[in-house]
């Protein structure tokens, strides 16, 4: 029996080798084209995202104005410029301040703070007008006589002195000498009964309120006599404190002022005053 011959193996010719190589090349080309298309799509997508990002960034910086001086309240454009360049920590701080300010503004609106401020301004204006009227009234009292002038001084003290300022005396003192026009006697350091403190109450040290102890003219236009006080070389009268400090004395007989009068070297008065038992 004849044995079958083994199947003959295919024989590769030049044509079959070339065909396989071409198929492989086509497959590689198709893969390369697919990769190229994928890269191209990715590039276009990245380019589109970059364009959108550039547009968004431009919108973010739109309206900005550089801020050079931190001491000046920023404009809206300067505020945006500063916000866009702030660190995350600075932005959180800005946001906290904005929220706090917004809460305060809400409370002001709800509690009608603007209206209350206007009411306080109106009340302050009314109070100032009332004070001006009181000062005008005090000035009128000043010209109405000594009793009314004393009331005027109390009114002005109540208006001008601090509320916690204690009163230096309980009454307005007008010496008997000034009351009777003897301003020289009130200013003198010696009285009929002996040494005395010029222009001061002997019981409570209240100062005499007569016009002759200050540069303020008499309310009724009357001026003290020329001998009421000694005068400085420039012609300004001495104050009572200066008279007491420098040891000035006044002669009631001739109306002269002098210093250094003693029993050993007395003042030679051409018209000595008569003795009296009462001031």
C-alpha positions in Angstrom: 0.0 0.0 0.0 1.4 3.3 -1.0 1.9 5.7 2.0 0.5 9.3 1.5 3.1 11.8 1.0 3.3 14.6 3.5 1.6 17.9 2.6 3.8 20.1 0.8 4.8 23.3 2.8 3.9 26.6 1.1 6.7 28.2 -0.5 7.4 31.9 0.0 8.1 33.7 -3.2 9.1 37.3 -3.7 5.5 38.3 -4.3 4.2 36.9 -1.0 7.1 38.6 1.0 6.4 42.0 -0.5 2.7 41.7 0.2 3.2 41.0 3.9 5.6 43.9 4.2 3.1 46.2 2.6 0.3 45.1 4.9 2.5 45.8 7.9 3.5 49.2 6.5 -0.2 50.1 5.9 -1.1 49.1 9.5 1.7 51.2 10.9 0.6 54.1 8.7 -3.0 53.8 9.8 -1.8 53.8 13.5 0.4 56.8 12.9 -2.5 58.7 11.3 -4.7 57.8 14.3 -2.1 59.0 16.7 -1.6 62.2 14.6 -5.4 62.8 14.6 -5.4 62.3 18.4 -2.5 64.7 18.9 -4.1 67.3 16.6 -7.4 67.1 18.5 -5.6 67.5 21.8 -3.6 70.5 20.4 -6.8 72.1 19.2 -8.5 71.4 22.6 -5.5 72.9 24.5 -5.5 75.9 22.2 -9.2 76.4 22.8 -8.7 76.1 26.6 -5.8 78.6 26.5 -8.0 81.1 24.5 -10.8 80.8 27.0 -8.3 81.1 29.9 -6.8 84.2 28.3 -10.3 85.7 27.9 -11.2 84.9 31.5 -8.0 86.5 32.7 -8.6 89.6 30.7 -12.1 89.8 32.2 -10.6 89.3 35.7 -8.3 92.3 35.2 -10.8 94.5 33.4 -11.3 97.9 35.1 -8.1 97.6 37.3 -6.3 100.7 38.4 -2.8 100.5 40.1 -2.8 101.6 43.7 0.4 103.4 44.6 -0.5 105.0 48.0 -1.9 102.7 50.7 -2.9 105.7 52.9 -5.6 106.8 50.4 -9.0 105.1 50.3 -8.9 103.0 47.1 -11.2 103.5 44.1 -13.2 100.4 42.9 -10.6 99.9 40.2 -7.7 100.1 42.7 -9.6 97.7 45.1 -9.9 95.1 42.3 -6.2 95.6 41.4 -5.2 95.0 45.0 -7.6 92.0 45.4 -6.2 90.3 42.3 -2.7 90.5 43.6 -3.4 89.5 47.2 -2.3 86.3 48.8 -4.9 83.8 49.9 -4.4 84.9 53.5 -4.8 88.5 52.6 -8.0 87.7 50.7 -9.4 85.9 53.7 -8.6 89.0 55.8 -10.3 91.3 53.3 -13.4 89.1 53.2 -13.6 89.1 57.0 -13.4 92.9 57.1 -16.0 93.2 54.4 -18.4 90.9 56.2 -17.9 92.8 59.5 -18.5 96.2 57.8 -21.6 94.8 56.1 -23.0 93.7 59.4 -22.3 97.1 61.0 -24.0 98.8 58.0 -27.0 96.5 58.3 -27.3 97.4 62.0 -27.1 101.1 61.2 -29.9 100.8 58.7 -32.1 98.6 60.9 -31.5 100.9 64.0 -32.0 104.1 61.9 -28.6 105.5 62.9 -28.5 108.2 60.1 -31.8 109.6 61.3 -30.6 109.5 64.9 -27.4 111.4 63.9 -29.5 114.1 62.2 -31.7 114.4 65.3 -28.6 114.7 67.5 -27.3 117.4 65.2 -30.6 119.3 65.4 -30.5 119.0 69.2 -26.9 120.3 69.3 -27.8 123.3 67.1 -30.8 124.1 69.3 -28.7 123.8 72.5 -26.1 126.1 71.0 -28.8 128.6 70.0 -30.2 128.4 73.6 -26.7 129.0 75.0 -26.3 132.1 72.8 -29.6 133.4 74.1 -28.6 132.9 77.7 -25.3 134.7 77.1 -27.2 137.6 75.5 -29.4 137.6 78.6 -26.4 137.6 80.9 -24.9 140.5 79.0 -28.1 142.4 79.6 -28.0 141.6 83.3 -24.4 142.9 83.4 -25.6 146.3 82.5 -28.5 146.3 85.0 -26.7 146.8 88.2 -24.4 145.1 90.7 -27.0 142.5 91.9 -27.9 141.5 88.3 -24.3 141.5 87.3 -23.6 139.0 90.0 -26.3 136.8 88.6 -24.8 137.2 85.2 -21.4 136.0 86.4 -23.0 132.9 87.9 -24.7 132.2 84.6 -21.5 132.5 82.7 -19.7 130.3 85.2 -22.4 127.6 84.8 -22.0 127.8 81.0 -18.2 127.8 80.8 -16.8 125.9 83.8 -16.5 122.1 83.8 -19.4 120.3 85.3 -17.2 118.8 88.0 -15.5 122.1 88.9 -16.3 122.9 92.5 -17.3 126.5 93.3 -14.6 128.5 95.0 -17.1 130.4 97.2 -20.7 130.4 98.0 -21.5 134.0 97.2 -20.5 137.0 95.0 -18.5 139.5 97.2 -18.6 143.2 96.6 -16.7 145.2 99.1 -18.3 148.1 101.0 -15.5 150.4 99.7 -16.3 149.6 96.0 -20.0 149.7 96.7 -19.6 153.3 97.8 -17.1 154.2 95.1 -14.0 153.9 97.3 -12.1 151.6 95.0 -8.8 152.8 96.4 -9.8 151.6 99.9 -10.8 148.1 98.6 -7.4 147.8 96.7 -5.4 149.0 99.7 -3.4 146.6 101.9 -4.4 148.7 105.0 -7.8 149.5 106.3 -9.2 151.6 109.1 -8.8 148.7 111.5 -5.3 147.9 110.3 -3.7 145.5 107.7 -6.1 143.7 105.4 -6.0 141.6 102.2 -7.1 143.8 99.2 -10.3 143.0 97.5 -11.1 139.8 99.4 -13.9 138.8 101.8 -12.5 138.4 105.3 -14.7 135.4 106.0 -14.4 133.1 102.9 -11.7 134.7 100.7 -14.1 135.4 97.9 -12.7 137.9 95.5 -14.4 141.3 95.1 -16.3 141.3 91.9 -16.0 145.1 91.3 -14.8 146.2 87.8 -11.8 148.0 89.3 -10.0 144.7 89.9 -9.8 143.8 86.2 -9.4 145.4 82.9 -13.1 145.0 82.2 -14.9 148.4 82.1 -17.7 149.2 84.4 -21.0 147.9 83.1 -22.6 151.3 83.3 -19.7 152.9 81.5 -18.3 154.5 84.7 -14.5 154.4 84.9 -12.7 154.2 88.3 -10.9 157.2 89.5 -7.3 157.7 88.5 -6.1 157.0 92.0 -8.0 153.7 92.3 -4.9 151.7 91.6 -1.2 152.4 90.9 -0.1 152.0 87.3 2.8 150.4 85.6 5.3 152.5 83.6 3.3 151.6 80.4 0.2 153.0 81.9 -1.7 149.8 82.7 -3.2 149.6 86.2 -1.8 147.1 88.7 -4.0 144.2 89.6 -4.9 143.7 93.2 -2.6 140.7 93.5 0.3 142.8 92.3 -0.6 145.5 94.8 -0.5 143.0 97.6 2.6 141.3 96.4 4.6 144.4 96.0 3.5 146.1 99.2 1.7 149.1 97.7 -0.3 151.3 100.1 -2.9 154.0 99.4 -3.5 157.2 101.3 -7.2 157.9 101.7 -6.5 161.5 102.4 -4.6 162.5 99.2 -5.3 159.5 97.1 -1.7 158.8 96.4 -0.1 155.3 96.2 3.3 154.5 97.6 5.6 151.8 99.0 7.9 151.6 101.9 5.7 153.8 104.2 6.7 153.0 107.8 6.3 154.6 111.2 9.9 155.7 110.9 9.4 157.1 107.4 5.6 157.8 107.1 3.8 159.3 104.2 3.4 163.0 104.5 -0.3 163.5 103.6 -1.5 167.1 103.0 -5.1 166.0 103.7 -5.1 163.3 106.4 -8.4 161.3 106.5 -10.6 161.6 109.5 -10.8 158.7 111.8 -13.8 156.5 111.6 -15.1 153.6 113.6 -16.8 151.6 110.7 -15.7 150.6 107.3 
